[in-house]
């Protein structure tokens, strides 16, 4: 896992998905992990790198996460829990936190989306959107419309 808090003004990578809620920017870049996947056994694995940037004017702390993971057959798995990768980072204005995590699916494609619950310095809690992002592998059928 790669996680860190840094001060930066980054640029959006190609292949990345981005959303902004109340000055909190979330950028996600998914990667298919061929070496950990077993397509013949319906086991497909992705990693996703997340960058959370506080472009707002107040200190915030990430309290909880919620993920909605949908496979290619429409089956949904929901994941809720405290923080991310075992941490509840505090971000001052201008700071960023990055981490990498992953998910397996029984199908060669899917989609993920969710929210982070943040807490401001005044104790107010609010949800920050995690942009929906596509999980695509080279093992999926391609349909041209």
Backbone as a printed PyTorch tensor [residue, N CA C, xyz], in Angstrom:
tensor([[[  0.8370,  -1.1900,   0.0000],
         [  0.0000,   0.0000,   0.0000],
         [  0.8810,   1.2530,   0.0000]],

        [[  0.4480,   2.2080,  -0.7660],
         [  1.1850,   3.4680,  -0.8330],
         [  0.2590,   4.5450,  -0.3020]],

        [[  0.5690,   5.0770,   0.8400],
         [ -0.2830,   6.1320,   1.3780],
         [  0.5990,   7.2360,   1.9530]],

        [[  0.1370,   8.4550,   1.7570],
         [  0.9160,   9.5850,   2.2460],
         [  0.0580,  10.8330,   2.2620]],

        [[  0.4560,  11.7740,   3.0830],
         [ -0.1640,  13.0950,   3.0770],
         [  0.8850,  14.0380,   2.5180]],

        [[  0.4660,  14.8400,   1.5520],
         [  1.4190,  15.7670,   0.9440],
         [  0.7320,  17.0790,   0.6120]],

        [[  1.5420,  18.0760,   0.3880],
         [  1.0540,  19.3730,  -0.0540],
         [  1.3590,  19.4520,  -1.5260]],

        [[  0.3310,  19.6030,  -2.3810],
         [  0.5910,  19.6390,  -3.8000],
         [ -0.5570,  20.2210,  -4.5780]],

        [[ -0.2750,  20.5710,  -5.7870],
         [ -1.3320,  20.9730,  -6.7100],
         [ -1.1300,  20.1090,  -7.9360]],

        [[ -1.6740,  18.8960,  -7.9090],
         [ -1.4470,  17.9140,  -8.9600],
         [ -2.3030,  18.1490, -10.1900]],

        [[ -1.9930,  17.3830, -11.2080],
         [ -2.7940,  17.4140, -12.4230],
         [ -3.4470,  16.0600, -12.5990]],

        [[ -4.5550,  16.0540, -13.3020],
         [ -5.3280,  14.8320, -13.4950],
         [ -4.6420,  13.9300, -14.5190]],

        [[ -4.3940,  12.6670, -14.1470],
         [ -3.8230,  11.6880, -15.0740],
         [ -4.8830,  11.2250, -16.0650]],

        [[ -4.4180,  10.7930, -17.2330],
         [ -5.3480,  10.1870, -18.1850],
         [ -5.7880,   8.8500, -17.6090]],

        [[ -7.0030,   8.4490, -17.8810],
         [ -7.5250,   7.2120, -17.3390],
         [ -8.0040,   7.3550, -15.9120]],

        [[ -8.0190,   8.5840, -15.4050],
         [ -8.4580,   8.8210, -14.0330],
         [ -9.8630,   9.4100, -14.0320]],

        [[-10.5510,   9.2210, -12.9340],
         [-11.9090,   9.7280, -12.7270],
         [-11.8500,  10.7340, -11.5910]],

        [[-12.5900,  11.8290, -11.6920],
         [-12.4940,  12.9020, -10.7110],
         [-13.8630,  13.4390, -10.3310]],

        [[-14.0200,  13.7720,  -9.0590],
         [-15.2160,  14.4840,  -8.5810],
         [-14.7750,  15.4710,  -7.5090]],

        [[-15.5740,  16.5240,  -7.3080],
         [-15.2880,  17.5290,  -6.2830],
         [-16.5730,  17.7840,  -5.5060]],

        [[-16.4850,  17.7030,  -4.1870],
         [-17.6010,  17.9950,  -3.2950],
         [-17.1140,  18.9350,  -2.2070]],

        [[-17.6980,  20.1160,  -2.1120],
         [-17.3440,  21.0830,  -1.0660],
         [-15.8380,  21.3240,  -0.9780]],

        [[-15.1950,  21.4190,  -2.1240],
         [-13.7720,  21.7060,  -2.1540],
         [-12.8720,  20.5060,  -1.9340]],

        [[-13.4460,  19.3290,  -1.7670],
         [-12.6500,  18.1160,  -1.6040],
         [-12.6640,  17.3650,  -2.9320]],

        [[-11.4850,  17.2560,  -3.5440],
         [-11.3700,  16.5790,  -4.8410],
         [-10.9300,  15.1410,  -4.6150]],

        [[-11.6140,  14.2170,  -5.3000],
         [-11.2610,  12.7980,  -5.2440],
         [-10.9310,  12.3560,  -6.6670]],

        [[ -9.7140,  11.8450,  -6.8470],
         [ -9.2620,  11.3560,  -8.1420],
         [ -8.9450,   9.8650,  -7.9930]],

        [[ -9.5310,   9.0380,  -8.8720],
         [ -9.3370,   7.5890,  -8.8050],
         [ -8.8130,   7.0920, -10.1450]],

        [[ -7.7990,   6.2300, -10.0700],
         [ -7.2720,   5.6030, -11.2770],
         [ -7.2180,   4.0880, -11.0460]],

        [[ -8.0840,   3.3260, -11.7470],
         [ -8.0870,   1.8690, -11.5900],
         [ -7.0650,   1.1870, -12.5080]],

        [[ -6.5830,   0.0160, -12.0680],
         [ -5.6290,  -0.7860, -12.8300],
         [ -6.0400,  -2.2480, -12.7350]],

        [[ -6.1220,  -2.9260, -13.8590],
         [ -6.3850,  -4.3670, -13.8620],
         [ -5.1010,  -5.0980, -13.4930]],

        [[ -5.2020,  -6.0720, -12.5890],
         [ -4.0280,  -6.8290, -12.1280],
         [ -4.0490,  -8.2290, -12.7390]],

        [[ -3.4620,  -8.3490, -13.9110],
         [ -3.4560,  -9.6120, -14.6440],
         [ -2.7530, -10.7120, -13.8530]],

        [[ -1.6610, -10.3540, -13.1610],
         [ -0.8710, -11.3520, -12.4350],
         [ -1.5960, -11.9190, -11.2110]],

        [[ -2.6460, -11.2280, -10.7230],
         [ -3.4030, -11.7340,  -9.5730],
         [ -4.7550, -12.3120,  -9.9800]],

        [[ -5.0820, -12.2100, -11.2480],
         [ -6.3760, -12.6740, -11.7460],
         [ -6.2640, -14.0900, -12.3160]],

        [[ -7.3690, -14.8110, -12.2360],
         [ -7.4840, -16.1640, -12.7880],
         [ -8.7580, -16.2170, -13.6230]],

        [[ -8.7150, -15.7240, -14.8730],
         [ -9.9260, -15.6650, -15.6960],
         [-10.6360, -17.0120, -15.8630]],

        [[ -9.8720, -18.1080, -15.9410],
         [-10.4850, -19.4320, -16.0960],
         [-11.2830, -19.8430, -14.8690]],

        [[-11.0170, -19.1760, -13.7420],
         [-11.7290, -19.4660, -12.4960],
         [-12.6710, -18.3310, -12.1030]],

        [[-12.9770, -17.4280, -13.0560],
         [-13.8560, -16.2730, -12.8100],
         [-13.3890, -15.4410, -11.6160]],

        [[-12.1000, -15.1560, -11.6040],
         [-11.5020, -14.3420, -10.5420],
         [-10.6900, -13.2370, -11.2150]],

        [[-11.1820, -11.9980, -11.1160],
         [-10.5770, -10.8460, -11.7640],
         [-10.2700,  -9.8130, -10.6730]],

        [[ -9.0640,  -9.2470, -10.6970],
         [ -8.6290,  -8.3650,  -9.6050],
         [ -8.1680,  -7.0180, -10.1670]],

        [[ -8.5800,  -5.9610,  -9.4910],
         [ -8.1630,  -4.6040,  -9.8300],
         [ -7.5640,  -3.9310,  -8.6090]],

        [[ -6.6330,  -3.0310,  -8.8550],
         [ -6.1650,  -2.0800,  -7.8530],
         [ -6.7050,  -0.7280,  -8.2830]],

        [[ -6.8550,   0.1590,  -7.3250],
         [ -7.2300,   1.5330,  -7.6520],
         [ -6.4500,   2.4700,  -6.7390]],

        [[ -5.9050,   3.5070,  -7.3790],
         [ -5.1300,   4.5140,  -6.6600],
         [ -6.0340,   5.7300,  -6.4560]],

        [[ -6.1300,   6.1820,  -5.2200],
         [ -7.0040,   7.3010,  -4.8770],
         [ -6.1620,   8.4590,  -4.3530]],

        [[ -6.4870,   9.6520,  -4.8310],
         [ -5.9000,  10.8690,  -4.2890],
         [ -7.0550,  11.7450,  -3.8040]],

        [[ -6.9820,  12.1530,  -2.5360],
         [ -7.9800,  13.0340,  -1.9370],
         [ -7.2790,  14.3590,  -1.6710]],

        [[ -7.7720,  15.4330,  -2.2830],
         [ -7.1200,  16.7380,  -2.1870],
         [ -8.0770,  17.7220,  -1.5190]],

        [[ -7.5960,  18.3920,  -0.4750],
         [ -8.4030,  19.4130,   0.1830],
         [ -8.1430,  20.7540,  -0.4980]],

        [[ -8.9950,  21.0860,  -1.4680],
         [ -8.9230,  22.3880,  -2.1260],
         [ -9.8570,  23.3930,  -1.4490]],

        [[-10.4060,  23.0130,  -0.3080],
         [-11.3180,  23.8910,   0.4320],
         [-10.5630,  24.8280,   1.3550]],

        [[-11.3080,  25.4270,   2.2820],
         [-10.7340,  26.4410,   3.1770],
         [-10.6660,  26.0090,   4.6330]],

        [[-11.0750,  24.7650,   4.9190],
         [-11.0290,  24.3080,   6.3090],
         [-10.3850,  22.9350,   6.4070]],

        [[ -9.8490,  22.6410,   7.5830],
         [ -9.2880,  21.3250,   7.8720],
         [-10.4350,  20.3090,   7.9100]],

        [[-10.1950,  19.1320,   7.3200],
         [-11.1850,  18.0580,   7.3460],
         [-10.5030,  16.7580,   7.7370]],

        [[-11.3110,  15.8500,   8.2830],
         [-10.8140,  14.5130,   8.5910],
         [-11.7240,  13.4940,   7.9370]],

        [[-11.1350,  12.5170,   7.2560],
         [-11.8960,  11.4280,   6.6540],
         [-12.2650,  10.4560,   7.7740]],

        [[-13.5570,  10.2750,   7.9790],
         [-14.0370,   9.4060,   9.0730],
         [-14.3900,   8.0040,   8.5940]],

        [[-15.2220,   7.8920,   7.5330],
         [-15.6770,   6.5800,   7.0770],
         [-15.6680,   6.5180,   5.5520]],

        [[-15.7850,   5.2890,   5.0520],
         [-15.8930,   5.0660,   3.6160],
         [-17.1160,   4.2060,   3.3230]],

        [[-17.6730,   4.3950,   2.1380],
         [-18.7650,   3.5600,   1.6420],
         [-18.5030,   3.2830,   0.1700]],

        [[-18.4610,   2.0200,  -0.1960],
         [-18.2710,   1.6140,  -1.5870],
         [-19.4680,   0.8100,  -2.0520]],

        [[-19.8640,   1.0410,  -3.2920],
         [-20.8840,   0.2310,  -3.9620],
         [-20.1990,  -0.3660,  -5.1850]],

        [[-19.9940,  -1.6850,  -5.1520],
         [-19.2590,  -2.3950,  -6.2010],
         [-20.2650,  -3.2640,  -6.9560]],

        [[-20.3720,  -3.0440,  -8.2670],
         [-21.3330,  -3.7700,  -9.0930],
         [-20.5820,  -4.5520, -10.1480]],

        [[-20.8330,  -5.8620, -10.2360],
         [-20.1570,  -6.6610, -11.2570],
         [-20.9420,  -6.6110, -12.5680]],

        [[-20.4330,  -7.2740, -13.5900],
         [-21.0280,  -7.2160, -14.9320],
         [-22.4160,  -7.8530, -15.0030]],

        [[-22.7870,  -8.6420, -14.0030],
         [-24.1180,  -9.2630, -13.9670],
         [-25.0950,  -8.4620, -13.1150]],

        [[-24.6630,  -7.2990, -12.6330],
         [-25.5370,  -6.4310, -11.8420],
         [-25.5840,  -6.7590, -10.3630]],

        [[-24.7690,  -7.6900,  -9.9200],
         [-24.7360,  -8.0270,  -8.4860],
         [-23.9590,  -6.9460,  -7.7460]],

        [[-24.5210,  -6.5230,  -6.6090],
         [-23.9570,  -5.3920,  -5.8570],
         [-23.3890,  -5.8630,  -4.5320]],

        [[-22.2000,  -5.3640,  -4.2180],
         [-21.5940,  -5.5760,  -2.9050],
         [-21.3710,  -4.1950,  -2.3050]],

        [[-21.7740,  -4.0100,  -1.0570],
         [-21.5640,  -2.7390,  -0.3680],
         [-20.5240,  -2.9410,   0.7280]],

        [[-19.6080,  -1.9850,   0.8170],
         [-18.5410,  -2.0370,   1.8160],
         [-18.5690,  -0.7350,   2.5970]],

        [[-18.6500,  -0.8500,   3.9260],
         [-18.6290,   0.3240,   4.8060],
         [-17.5910,   0.0870,   5.8920]],

        [[-16.9590,   1.1770,   6.3380],
         [-16.0130,   0.9980,   7.4200],
         [-15.3480,   2.3070,   7.7850]],

        [[-14.5860,   2.2720,   8.8810],
         [-13.8710,   3.4730,   9.3120],
         [-12.6600,   3.7350,   8.4160]],

        [[-12.4420,   4.9910,   8.0660],
         [-11.2450,   5.4120,   7.3500],
         [-10.9590,   4.6660,   6.0630]],

        [[ -9.7040,   4.7690,   5.6380],
         [ -9.2070,   4.0660,   4.4560],
         [ -7.8380,   3.5020,   4.7870]],

        [[ -7.5410,   2.3120,   4.3290],
         [ -6.2780,   1.6120,   4.6010],
         [ -5.8180,   1.7730,   6.0510]],

        [[ -6.7710,   1.6560,   6.9750],
         [ -6.4450,   1.7260,   8.3930],
         [ -6.1840,   3.1170,   8.9320]],

        [[ -6.4600,   4.1410,   8.1480],
         [ -6.1900,   5.5160,   8.5870],
         [ -7.4310,   6.3940,   8.4480]],

        [[ -7.4500,   7.4590,   9.2470],
         [ -8.4790,   8.5050,   9.1570],
         [ -7.7230,   9.8270,   9.0020]],

        [[ -7.2150,  10.0690,   7.7860],
         [ -6.3200,  11.2160,   7.6050],
         [ -6.9860,  12.5640,   7.8490]],

        [[ -6.1890,  13.4890,   8.3890],
         [ -6.5940,  14.8800,   8.5730],
         [ -5.8960,  15.6850,   7.4890]],

        [[ -6.6800,  16.4840,   6.7410],
         [ -6.1320,  17.2620,   5.6370],
         [ -6.3910,  18.7460,   5.8500]],

        [[ -5.3160,  19.5060,   5.9810],
         [ -5.4270,  20.9610,   6.0090],
         [ -5.6540,  21.4430,   4.5740]],

        [[ -6.1370,  22.6670,   4.3990],
         [ -6.2890,  23.1940,   3.0390],
         [ -4.9700,  23.0760,   2.2630]],

        [[ -5.0600,  22.5880,   1.0380],
         [ -3.8750,  22.4170,   0.1990],
         [ -3.1920,  21.0750,   0.3430]],

        [[ -3.5860,  20.2560,   1.3200],
         [ -2.9600,  18.9520,   1.5030],
         [ -3.7090,  17.8740,   0.7390]],

        [[ -2.9740,  16.7870,   0.4530],
         [ -3.5480,  15.6390,  -0.2480],
         [ -3.1590,  14.3590,   0.4780]],

        [[ -4.0030,  13.3420,   0.3470],
         [ -3.7260,  12.0140,   0.8940],
         [ -3.9140,  11.0280,  -0.2430]],

        [[ -2.9510,  10.1190,  -0.4020],
         [ -3.0240,   9.1280,  -1.4640],
         [ -2.9330,   7.7310,  -0.8800]],

        [[ -3.6450,   6.7930,  -1.4950],
         [ -3.5300,   5.3940,  -1.1010],
         [ -3.9180,   4.5100,  -2.2750]],

        [[ -3.5250,   3.2570,  -2.1760],
         [ -3.8750,   2.2660,  -3.1820],
         [ -4.5390,   1.0990,  -2.4800]],

        [[ -5.6280,   0.6180,  -3.0620],
         [ -6.3390,  -0.5360,  -2.5270],
         [ -6.7720,  -1.3880,  -3.7120]],

        [[ -7.6140,  -2.3820,  -3.4670],
         [ -8.0220,  -3.2450,  -4.5610],
         [ -9.3100,  -3.9640,  -4.2900]],

        [[ -9.8220,  -4.6200,  -5.3540],
         [-11.0480,  -5.3920,  -5.2190],
         [-11.0550,  -6.5210,  -6.2430]],

        [[-11.5710,  -7.6910,  -5.8480],
         [-11.7690,  -8.7760,  -6.8120],
         [-13.2250,  -8.7880,  -7.2790]],

        [[-13.4440,  -9.3310,  -8.4630],
         [-14.8010,  -9.5340,  -8.9750],
         [-14.8700, -10.9100,  -9.6290]],

        [[-16.0820, -11.5080,  -9.6790],
         [-16.2410, -12.7850, -10.3710],
         [-16.5340, -12.6100, -11.8690]],

        [[-16.5280, -11.3640, -12.3520],
         [-16.7910, -11.0810, -13.7610],
         [-15.6480, -10.2230, -14.3120]],

        [[-15.4570, -10.1930, -15.6460],
         [-14.3250,  -9.4670, -16.2200],
         [-14.4840,  -7.9550, -16.2720]],

        [[-15.5780,  -7.4390, -15.7560],
         [-15.7440,  -5.9880, -15.6750],
         [-16.7260,  -5.6550, -14.5610]],

        [[-16.7740,  -4.3680, -14.2280],
         [-17.6870,  -3.8980, -13.1940],
         [-17.5510,  -2.4020, -13.0430]],

        [[-18.1790,  -1.8990, -11.9850],
         [-18.1220,  -0.4600, -11.7160],
         [-18.1220,  -0.2520, -10.2060]],

        [[-17.4110,   0.7690,  -9.7670],
         [-17.3870,   1.1300,  -8.3490],
         [-17.7150,   2.5990,  -8.1980]],

        [[-18.3450,   2.9420,  -7.0860],
         [-18.6400,   4.3240,  -6.7170],
         [-18.8180,   4.3420,  -5.2100]],

        [[-18.8810,   5.5350,  -4.6390],
         [-19.0870,   5.5810,  -3.1990],
         [-18.9660,   6.9760,  -2.6340]],

        [[-18.7710,   7.0210,  -1.3090],
         [-18.6230,   8.2910,  -0.6060],
         [-17.6280,   8.1270,   0.5410]],

        [[-16.9910,   9.2380,   0.8740],
         [-16.2120,   9.3430,   2.1060],
         [-16.9770,  10.2920,   3.0070]],

        [[-17.1290,   9.9330,   4.2860],
         [-17.7180,  10.8730,   5.2300],
         [-16.5790,  11.6630,   5.8520]],

        [[-16.6720,  12.9750,   5.6930],
         [-15.6630,  13.8860,   6.2300],
         [-16.2300,  14.6270,   7.4260]],

        [[-15.3450,  15.1030,   8.2770],
         [-15.7470,  15.9270,   9.4160],
         [-14.9120,  17.2020,   9.3900]],

        [[-15.6060,  18.3410,   9.4360],
         [-14.9270,  19.6380,   9.4650],
         [-14.5030,  19.9970,  10.8770]],

        [[-13.7980,  21.1010,  11.0080],
         [-13.2900,  21.5140,  12.3140],
         [-14.4000,  21.8540,  13.2960]],

        [[-15.5840,  22.2340,  12.7850],
         [-16.7130,  22.5540,  13.6630],
         [-17.5260,  21.3180,  14.0400]],

        [[-17.0610,  20.1350,  13.6190],
         [-17.7640,  18.8930,  13.9530],
         [-18.8220,  18.4900,  12.9410]],

        [[-19.0840,  19.3450,  11.9580],
         [-20.0800,  19.0110,  10.9400],
         [-19.5570,  17.8690,  10.0680]],

        [[-20.4260,  16.8640,   9.8580],
         [-20.0650,  15.7520,   8.9890],
         [-20.7830,  15.9000,   7.6620]],

        [[-20.0710,  15.5490,   6.5750],
         [-20.6720,  15.6330,   5.2420],
         [-20.0500,  14.5650,   4.3480]],

        [[-20.8260,  14.1540,   3.3400],
         [-20.3640,  13.1350,   2.4140],
         [-19.6880,  13.7590,   1.2120]],

        [[-18.5720,  13.1570,   0.8080],
         [-17.8280,  13.5570,  -0.3710],
         [-17.9670,  12.4240,  -1.3870]],

        [[-18.3600,  12.7760,  -2.5980],
         [-18.5720,  11.7740,  -3.6380],
         [-17.2480,  11.1830,  -4.1200]],

        [[-17.2220,   9.8470,  -4.2360],
         [-16.1480,   9.1500,  -4.9370],
         [-16.7050,   8.9070,  -6.3390]],

        [[-16.0270,   9.3790,  -7.3880],
         [-16.6090,   9.2500,  -8.7200],
         [-16.7750,   7.7810,  -9.1160]],

        [[-17.8550,   7.4860,  -9.8500],
         [-18.0250,   6.1440, -10.3890],
         [-16.8810,   5.8810, -11.3610]],

        [[-16.2760,   4.7000, -11.2510],
         [-15.2000,   4.3550, -12.1760],
         [-15.3590,   2.9210, -12.6510]],

        [[-14.9420,   2.7190, -13.8860],
         [-15.1120,   1.4540, -14.5710],
         [-13.9580,   0.5150, -14.2750]],

        [[-14.2830,  -0.7390, -14.0320],
         [-13.2930,  -1.7880, -13.8560],
         [-13.3380,  -2.6260, -15.1260]],

        [[-12.3370,  -2.4840, -15.9640],
         [-12.3140,  -3.1640, -17.2550],
         [-11.0930,  -4.0650, -17.3420]],

        [[-11.2900,  -5.2580, -17.8700],
         [-10.1820,  -6.1820, -18.0840],
         [-10.1110,  -6.5260, -19.5690]],

        [[ -8.9940,  -7.0780, -20.0050],
         [ -8.8990,  -7.4900, -21.4050],
         [ -9.7100,  -8.7500, -21.6990]],

        [[-10.3570,  -9.3150, -20.6800],
         [-11.0930, -10.5640, -20.8470],
         [-12.5900, -10.3560, -21.0690]],

        [[-13.0320,  -9.1140, -21.2040],
         [-14.4550,  -8.8520, -21.3880],
         [-14.7800,  -8.7880, -22.8690]],

        [[-16.0150,  -9.1070, -23.1950],
         [-16.4840,  -8.9830, -24.5720],
         [-16.6880,  -7.4900, -24.8750]],

        [[-16.3010,  -7.0720, -26.0490],
         [-16.4630,  -5.6810, -26.4460],
         [-17.6360,  -5.5880, -27.4170]],

        [[-18.5790,  -4.6980, -27.0980],
         [-19.7270,  -4.4750, -27.9720],
         [-19.6000,  -3.1080, -28.6270]],

        [[-19.6540,  -3.0710, -29.9370],
         [-19.6030,  -1.8070, -30.6420],
         [-21.0170,  -1.3860, -31.0070]],

        [[-21.3940,  -0.1580, -30.6690],
         [-22.7390,   0.3330, -30.9650],
         [-22.6990,   1.3170, -32.1030]]])
